[in-house]
Amino acid sequence: MYEVYGKRGEMDEQILQYKDLYERLAAYGKSDYYPFHMPGHKRAALNFANPYQIDITEIEAFDSLYYAEDLLRDSQKRLQKIYNSKRSYYLINGSTGGILSAIGASIKTGDEIIIARNCHKSVYNAVKLFQLKTHYIYPQFMECGIQGKIVPEQLEDVLKEHKNIKLVVITSPTYDGIVSDIKKIADIAHRYDATLIVDEAHGAHFSLSSYFPESSVSLGADLVIHSLHKTLPSFTQTAALHVAGDRADILGLEEMMSIFQSSSPSYLLMAGIDRCIGIIERSGKQLFDKYEENLKRFYEIGKNLKHLHVLTEKDYEAYDVPAVDHGKILIRTCHPKVNGVQLYDLLLNKYHLQMEMSSAQYVLAMTSIMDTQEGFDRLFWALLEIDRDLELTSDLLEVCDDYRNKSQLGKFLERVYEKREKVMEISDTEHYNIEETLLQSSVGKISAEYIYLYPPGVPMIVPGETISDHLIEVIGKCRNLGLHLQGLRDRQCQKILTVASI
Ligand SMILES: Cc1ncc(COP(=O)(O)O)c(C=O)c1O
């Protein structure tokens, strides 16, 4: 195995010495750790007042988020103008609050809906809360288990078969930056009289520059949700909900947003969105031009790597992907002795470069207009050095089983979905007695829990589905690879809650 400098997640003693949260954050903020992760402001020293001085509640002269008539109405109108939407709303509970609100306003309790299986957990939570009947469509599986686009024809097949579907919810771009054909998907959904919600949480920068894909807002989606904090200079938790079509129930939507968000929306967060809008209005063009230049240079230099590989559109050619987000840099390891988790650790521990996530075979670096040229340079010099070290040692090494497993993980996961068997709806499991079962002895039982790899949090099984022997095998493989399994109440992932009897 390639030697990793330090342990997993190890950080400098200089930072770890601080035992309270604020002190540790402050020390981290001053350190040389570089953020290739969200939030998109990248800890830049943007001009912002002392937070205590401007942290207020809804007092005179400062408007009110849920009854916006003045400052906040005008600011949201500027957001609307930037994205060319019919209406745009600030969200201060992240895209999570926006997704719950958008779904809640588009259905009646118990309705039938189609969701992409790779939807975020907030979509599954809405399914449970509103007792919805689900039909799934599946993203394509690509290189290294990367989940790809939604195939529009698959959506049409489900809509043809089930005549009562009111709503379609998909994620585009995916966590890895893969975009679906929204125009086609919207046309199909509307032909069958269904509303289309696009979770574009990772695409708030779309349409702001021609180097990035077009936003679903202008491609026919009815409601679109953006996490501003993921890819733009805005505080964590800030997001936006855009009304893009004519199908939205505006009053219902506004009611839902006041249910799923705090009744004391933070003025710091709202001022942060306002500043973000201001940055885009005033300096968006220059910042996006510079960003494009940095990315293009990075991808060009990335071509020189031998044992690591920076993925580009070319790698997805076989899958006919409509577009990819160049801001998501995926670095794949092609070397048998270093896996994605080790590459992630190496970049963190030796080079102080914090990636957004590691998968079995690749790491993901999230970038934004706030990344500096120095940041990009640090990443590619680190990659060049790692690549060179791998070159020097490669002859001595043997391909291990671990590596073969990694290459096959995508196929294994795909088969989990093929073998999926739904017995009841997610919310129906609540009507039965639940028991705890050892995972190893749970084959054939009905799960009352989710199991997913985090990130990105796409469930391999959801409540109401039968546990297959193949799923248990895949869980074992993921564990051996050091990937993070979540969803089970048992943090050790030894036991699962199952339906006792039906
Ligand atoms: C695809 C997707 N949708 C929605 C969300 C929720 O976003 P937020 O953190 O803004 O609530 C996430 C979070 O990571 C996500 O990856």
The ligand as a Gaussian input file, in Angstrom:
#p B3LYP/6-31G(d) Opt

LIG

0 1
 C      -28.008000      16.887000      -4.378000
 C      -28.259000      17.598000      -3.086000
 N      -29.458000      18.148000      -2.867000
 C      -29.746000      18.800000      -1.729000
 C      -28.810000      18.923000      -0.738000
 C      -29.162000      19.670000       0.529000
 O      -28.544000      20.914000       0.482000
 P      -28.377000      21.859000       1.762000
 O      -27.144000      21.403000       2.448000
 O      -28.234000      23.227000       1.155000
 O      -29.587000      21.717000       2.598000
 C      -27.539000      18.363000      -0.903000
 C      -26.538000      18.464000       0.168000
 O      -25.428000      18.078000       0.094000
 C      -27.258000      17.676000      -2.115000
 O      -26.052000      17.109000      -2.327000

